[in-house]
Amino acid sequence: MHQLGSTSLEQTPEIDVEDFAMKLHKMALLRGRIDVERWEAHSHRFSQCRMKKGLLLTGVGDKVMRLWSLSSYKCMEEYSLPDASSLIDFDFDESKIVGLIGTRISIWRRNGQRSIFPSREGTIPKGLCMRYIDPEAVVGCEDGSARVFDMYSKTCSQIIRTHGGPITCLSLSDNQLFLSGSSLGRVTVSDPLMDQPVATLKSTITAGGIQTISFNQGSNLAFSGTTAGYVSCWDLRKMRQVWENRVSPNVVYSIQQLRNDTSVMVVGGIDGVLRVIDQKSGRVLSSCIMDDKVSTVLRRQTQVVVEKRRGKRVSEDVEIDRIERKTRPQISCIAMGMKKVVTAHSGKFISVWNFNHS
């Protein structure tokens, strides 16, 4: 209210609180001070992270998943993988963690109980990615099929032939549609009630294999990133491409935006630069890296050693190869929060970027 120039409640104009919050979020990402905190989240290399309501789940690569509090950086819970199986993908909510392990789906309850889908129903021909919205989980497979599982009956309810090549990424919408990207560079829109995709979204240019997909429920726009550094925007109401832009010289591994934000999103990949992009035009609005000056502090309650750095913005026309690699470690995954971005780096560390707008 102070920023709007109001001096009394009687004079305060009616404002859309959600819209106002998203504007502050955008201003912080573009012009706020950046404080980066890093800590060793695993004893071995890992590559993925998911964030919900102040909690962060990390894994893929190590033999455990760890659930962290983002307020204290305390490890709240740890989930071990069965036998010698490898974790391929995962997600979580308030009551459970769902993981794709080897060729099967496993569910960990937050109370510690774990269940694995029976082999006769849960076996998947080399799944490469997984997403879920209760009560269904969708697995993208190497053979180009998407397999839909009911998580409560533990049965495969649908097999949809979506691509002629491996499915590399998935994104689900609230109305049960799901998007899948393939190594062949195609994006398809599918409905679990149908055996074939509803639509195939074709790029206007040849831009490499699809590496990541993010769907914005508020605008009905989907965004895909490729191995060649391109990001594309698709309008699912018209099933057509809106824009396509090469935002990075290398692979784009992750795209994220807040659920209710239709203005900006963040993109990260192999070059280690965290980019803020306009959702409507594809224009790069800000490019961020870490400063090389480091200070450390011990969180005494959790015994976690936190490495603190300042983040800084660089010009988009700067030669990336001339920037030291330690200030831009490869970004393998992004999780998004209000004025906060979490990045995994295919190493042992997790980084939290706090954008503080003044």
Summary of the structure (lengths in Angstrom):
residues: 358
radius of gyration: 20.5
end to end distance: 14.3
largest distance: 67.4
contacts: 1193
relative contact order: 0.15
helix: 8%
strand: 49%
